[in-house]
Amino acid sequence: MPNAHILWADDEIALLKPHIIFLTNKGYEIDTVTSGVDAVEASKSKYYDIIFLDENMPGISGLEALSQIKSNKPDVPVVMITKSEEEQIMEDAIGSKIADYLIKPVNSNQILLSIKKILDNKRLISEKTAQSYQQEFRQIGMELMDTNTFEDWANLYRKLIFWELELSSSADTGMSEIFVMQKSEANREWTKFVKNNYLSFLRKPDTQTPAMSHTVLKQKAMPVINETSEPVFLLLLDNFRYDQWKVIQPLLNELFRTVLDDVYLTILPTTTHYARNAFFAGMMPSDIAKKYPDLWVDEEEDEGKNKHEEELLASQLSRLGFKDKFSYTKITNLNAGKDLVDQIPNMYNNKLNVIVYNFVDMLSHARTEMNVMKELAEDESAYRSITQSWFEHSPLFDALKRLAQKKAKLIITTDHGSIRVSSPVKIVGDRSTSTNLRYKQGKNLSYDESELFTIKNPEEAFLPKLHVSSRFVFATEDHFMAYPNNYNYHVNMYNNSFQHGGISLEEMMVPFVMLETK
């Protein structure tokens, strides 16, 4: 950062002249003072990009000067320099939000490194990130052509999310645009994989069949529940994508150890009605409708589609031989979230506690219907940012902080994800056709079959068949379905919104994470 303005406060400033000459030759402008009082006054009268502050000066101490400087200029980076290695001084300085801490004697390169770390950090990281992704781009492209199993896809998707998060903080928009194209290509190839393998996963499962909505509780959660003596908390954050998990993970790292960072495959349609009921029942929707007709609500009926999750969960746990106490709690509003914080201590009496938290789904729907939310979450990065900000200040985070005070296992997962849609496709249906934008279920559907994935016989996909000619059609990649009448209205309304129900990596490959308290 050439021409950066630096203030250096040290009562032995004459001894530091070689360092000052070195930095001046590097293009930095250095002002010097010899006391904490002068440093405070100088910081008031002029803007500095960085301040070096000796801890032990006559008059007020470096820590006192630091406090006064921060009260006037809270954002200015301050580097504390001291002869002392006392832990208390270090802690006080760090607690006062210093940018760096150096111990005398310092050398010129050490000072330069500190400056670059503070002032050039974002630029250097951005340049390195863009360069690294550029090198990785071809490798990812080769892997896209050679993904034959779900495990291949899981590894590739985790790699894509890693780079998406890295590039989202990079100033290199060119690399970000290239990544968007590569991710779109990945979703095209994923669509082919799903079309070729999805029905086989359901009808002829083998060793390469992944854990899916109706099997994940049995395959991934129950072994942990049965083996541990600690209570297990299973948190299902609805409509929660893997990238959203990765942005809240750092907030949980201080409380929990991540012992498994995995994904599983959701069933189609990727909606609460189908995927979450399958999750809790441990069986596919058509099997639920046959075995528990009182607990399954058909799509054409008006009542809520997920009112019986606790009963379905109880039936699955019974089939799996689980005989201990368990609880089921659904959080649908802020007050219920606050109540959850107080309920946590009592939940330790249960071997299993299942918590369904609905906020993320409300956020995604609100984004579609409210102009304010559209402005706040105009792209993937903003959507993740809102999720992270909400979580950090939510009752849920408070509840997890309380949970972390005792030994316990925590599973975080979801029922499905969502994708930002931007490509409308036309479809015609009668009044009984479902209203979801990413899938349609009906008997008189007209559309271009090359644009959608069709399951003509729902029974093949273990989906309820409401009429003799009923079929399911699914949008793929970033497509969404719109009716020809009011076409422009629907396009303007839903374009660039987050939707779920169809086929994409974001919707179908979702987090299944296990943590333990520290």
N, C-alpha and C positions, 0 to 999 in steps of 0.2 A: 504494500500500500504506500507508494511514493508520496512524499509531501505530507505525510501524517504528522499531526502536531502532538508532541509528547512533553509532559511536564515531569521533571525529575527532582524530587525533594530529598536532600541528604545533607546533614551538617558537615560532612567531609566531602563535599562535591568536587573540591579541587583534585582529590585523589582519583576521581572517576573520569577525568578529562580524556584519557585514551578511549574509554568506552563511548563518550559523547562524540569525539572525532570520528570514530568508527561508524556510528549510526548516522552522523551528518553526511559522511561520504556515501552512505547507502540511500540517501535521499530523504531522511527524516529531519524534521525541524524540532530542535530541543530547546526548551526553556528550563532554567535551573533556579531553585530556591534552596535555602539552607535551614528552614524550620517548618514545623507543622503549621504554624499560624500563617506563614507566607504561602504555603501550599493551598490552604483553604481559601485565602484571598485571591490567589491567582486563578483557582478553579472557578471562582465566582465571576471574574472579569473576562475570561476567555474560554472558548470551547477547546477541549483537548480530546484527542482520540484515545489516549491512554495516559495514565499517571503512574509513575514509579514512586513509591513512598517508603522511606526508611522507617523502620519500626521504632528506633531509639534515637530521638532528637531532643534537644533542649526545649523547654517550654511545654507544649502539649505533646503527648506521645503520638506515634504513628497511628495507633488504634483510635485515639481520640480524633486525630485529623481525618482519618478514614470515615468515622461516623459523621463528622460535620460535612465532609465532601459529598457523601452519599445522600445526606438530607437535602442538599442543594442540587446535586446532579446525580440522581440515582442510577442512571444508565451508563455513566462513564466507567470504563474498565480500570480497575486499580490493581497494581501488582505490589504486594508487600515484600520488602526486602529486609532481612534481619540477620544479625549475628547469632541470635539465640535459636536453639533447637527445642525450646520448652514446648511441650505438647499443648499446654494451656493457651500460649500465645497463638500457636497454629490454629487451634480450634476457634478462638475468638475471631481471628482474621477470616477464617473460612465461613464462620457464622455470619460475618458482616458482608458476605457475598463478594469477596475479592475474586479477581479473574485468574490470579496466579500467586504462587508463594515461592520466593527464592531465598536461599541462605548464602550469606557472604562467606568467603569471597566469591564473587561472580565473575564470569569471563564474558567477553564480547559476544561470542557465538551463543552462549546461554541466554543473554539478553535478547539477541536477534530472534532466537527460536521462540521466546516468550511473546515477542511482538507479533511474529507471523502467526503463532497459534491463536492469538486473540483477534488480531485485525484481519488476517488473511485466511482464517480458518475455513469460512464458508466457501470462498472462492477456490481454495486449494482442494477441498473435499469435492466440490462440484466438478472441477476439472478432472480429478482422479476418477470419480464415479463415471463420468461420461466416457473417459478413456477405457475404463475397465469393462463397461457394458459393450462398447464398440468391439472389444476383443472377444467378448462372450457371445455376441450376436450370432456369429456364424455357427458356433457350437450348438446354441439353442435351436437354430434352424435345422441343423443336421439331426438333432434329437427329435424334432417334430416329425420328421420323416421316418423315424424308427421307434415310435411308441406303440408297442403291441399289447401291453397289459395295463390294467388299472394302476398297478404299482409304478410302471413307467410314467404314466400320466400324473400320478400324485407327486412324484419327484420333480417332474418338469413344472408342474403348477406351483409348487413351493419355490422353485427357482424363479419363475416369472414374478411371483409376488415379491420376492426379495428385491428384484431389480425395479419393480414398479415403485416400491417404497423408497429405494435409494434415489431413483431418478426424480421422484416427486419433490425432493428437497434440493434438486440441482437446478442451476440457472441455465443449463444448456437445453433450451426448448427443442432444438433439433433432434437430440437423442431421445427426448420424451416422445416426440412425434413418431420416430422410428419404432420405439417400443410399442406404441398404440397399434401400429400396423402389424407388428409381430404377434401381439396378443390377439388381434383379430384373426390372424392366420391360425393361431393355436385353437381358437374357438371353431373355426371351420373344420380343422382336423378332428377336434373333439366331437363335433356333430357326426362325422363319419364313424368314429369309434362307437358312439352310442347307438347309432342306427344299426351297426353290424353286430353289437354285442349285448345290448340291453335285455332283449327278450331271452337270450341264452342264459344270462345271469339269473333271471327269474325262474326259467323252466328247467335248465340243466346246470345247476350250480356245480362248480368243481373247485380245485385248489386255487385257481386264479380268480375266482369270484370274490369281489371285495365285500366287506361289511356294508350292508345297506340299511335303509331306514328300519325295516322290519326285523333285522338280525343284529344290529349294532349293540343293542342293550345286552343281548345274550353273549355275543362274541367278545365285546370289548369291556363292558362295564361289570358284568357279573363275576368274572374271574377276580377282579380287584375287590369287589364287595365281599366275596366269599373268603378271600385269603387274609384280609386285614382285620385286626381287632378294633381299629379306630372307626368312628362314624364316617360315613361317606355322604357328601353333599353333591348332588347332581344338578347343575344349573343349566337349564335349557333357555338360552337367549334366542328368541325366535327371529328368523330372518337375519341371521348373523353370519357374515362371510369370513373367510380365512384371513383376508387382509385386515378386516376390522379386529380380529383376534390379535394380529401381530402389532397393531398400534396400541392396544390396551395391555399387552403382555408386560411392557416395561413398568407399568404402574403396579403390577402384581408381583414383580420380581423381588421386591423388598419384603414381601409377606410370605411368599410361597416358592418352593422349588418346582420347576417344571420337570416331570418325570416322563411324560409322553406328549409329543407334539405331532398329532396325526390328523388325517382326514378320513371321511367315509363318503359313500355314494348315496345320495338321496334318490328316492323313487320318483317316478313321474305320475301325475303332475307335481311339480315342486311347489306345493302350496300347503298351508296349515291343515286344510281339510283332509288331504290324502297323506302327506308325508309325516305329519306329527301324529295322527291317529295310528299310522303304521308303526311309528317309533314306540308308542306306549303299549300298543296291543301285541307287538311282536309278530304281526301277521299282515299280509297284504289287504288292501281295502275290500276286495270282493270276498275274502275269507272272513273278515270282520262282519260284513253284511250278512253272511250266511250263518255264522256261529253265534253272533250277538246282534240280531236284528234290532233289538231295543236300544243298542248303543251306537248304531250307525244311522246317520241322517243323509238321505240322498240329496243330490245337488239341487233338485227342483223344489225341495221343501224349504220353507221360510225360516225354520228355527236354526239356532246356532249350530255350527258343524263340529264344534270341539267342546261340548258340554260334558263329555263322559270320559275324559282322559284318566281321571283317577280310577274309575272302575276298570278301564282297559289295562291300566298299569297293574292293578291288583290281580287281574286274571293272569297276566303274563308272569308276574312274580310267583304266583302260585304254581303255574306250570313248570317254572324253573326250580321249584323246591325251596324257595325263599320263605322262611317261617318267622323271621324276626320282625320287629316293629319298623314301620316306615311312615313317612309323612308326605303329603302332596300339598304344595302351596302355589297358587297362581297369582301373579302380581300384574294388575292391569291399569293401575293409576298411582299417582305420587303418594297418596296417603297409605295405600297398601304397602308401598315400598318402605315407607318410614316404619310401619308396624313390623315389617320383616326384621329390622335391626333388633327390635326388642324380643323377637321370637327365637333368635339364633341360640341363646343359651339353653332353652328348653329342648331344642332339636338334638342336642348331644345325647339325649336319652334314646334316640332312634338309631338303628343300624344304618338306615338309608333315609335321606331327605331329598325329595325331588322338588325343585323350585323352577317354575316356568315364569320367565320375565318377558313381558310383551312390548317393552319400549321400542326396540329397534324396528319392529313391524309398524308401530304407530308413526315412527319417524319417517319411514319410507313412504307410507301412504300420505302423510301430511305433506311431504315434499311434492307429491303429485298435485295435491288439491289446493295448496296455499302458495301464493306468489312469493311471500316472504321466504318460505322454505326453499323455493326454487332458486332464489337469489343466494341463500346461504349455502346451498349444496349444489352448485352448478356443475361440478364434475366429481370424479372419483376421489381425488385428493381432499376436496372440501367435505365430501360425504364422510370420509374416514375421520377428518378433523372434528366434525360435529359429534360423531360417535365417541371419539376419545374425550372430548370436552364434557359431553353428557356423563359418561361413565365416571370421570374423575370427580364430578360434583354430585353424583347420584346417591340415593339411599342404598343402592345395590353395593357400591364400593364401600360405604360405611358398614354394611352387613358383612362383607367379606373381610374387612379389617377386624371386625369382632370375631368372626369365625377363626381367623388366623391366631387368635390368642390361646387356643388349645390345639392339641394334636388332632388332626383330621385329614381326610382325603377330599379333594375337590375335583370334580369332573365338569368341564365347561364344553358345551356342545350346542347344537341347534337343530332345527327341523329342515331348513333349506336356506339358500342365499337369495341374492337378487342381482340383476344386471341393468345397467343404464342402457335404455333402448333408444334407437335413433333411425331405424329403417322400417317404415310402415309397409305392410302387405295387406292386400284386400281379401276379404272373406265375406260370404253371404250365409246367413243362417236364419232359422225361424225364431219365434218368440221363446221357445224352450231352450235355445242355445245358451250355454253358460257365458257369463259376462267377462271373465278374465281375459286380459290382453295377450297373455303368453300361451294360453291353451284354450281350446273350445271343445265342449262335449255336446253333441247333438245328433239329429238324425237326417237333417236336410242341409248339409253344409256344401258350399260351392267355393272353390279356391284353386289356385295353381299349385298342384302337388309338388312341383319342383322347389317351392319356397317353404314348405312346411313338412314336418314328419308326421305321418299318419299311422295310427293303430286302428285298423278297420274293425278288428274283432277285440273289444276291450277285455274279454275273458283271457286272451293270450297274455295280457299284461296284468292279470289279476285285478282288473278294475270292474266296478259294477256296470252292468249293461242295462240301462233304463228302458230301452226300446229295441226292437228287433234289428233296426238299421242304425243304431247308435254307433258312433265312432268318436275317437279322440284325435285331435290334431294339435301339434305343438310347434310353437315358434322356435327358431334356432338362432344362434349367434345373438345379434343385437336387434332382431326384428320384433315388431309388435303388430297385432292384428287390428284392423280398422274396417268398419262397414262402409260400403260405397256411399250410402246416404249419410250426410253429415261428415264426410270423409275429412275435409279440411279442418273442421272443428276438432275431431278426434286427434288428428295429427298435431295440431297446435297445442292441444291440451296435454297430450301424453308424450310427445317427442322429448327426449332428453330426461325422462323420468326413470326412476328405478322400479322395475317390475319383476315378478317371479311367476313361475308356473311352467316354464319351458326348459329348453336344453341349452345350457352354457356351463362353462367351468365354474363361473361365479355362483350359479344357482345349485349345481349338483355336487360339487366337491367342497365339502364343508368341514369345519374344524371339529375334532374330537380330542380334547386336551385333558391330561391328568396332572394334577398338582398335589403337593403335600405341604402342610404348614412347616415352617422352619423350627 
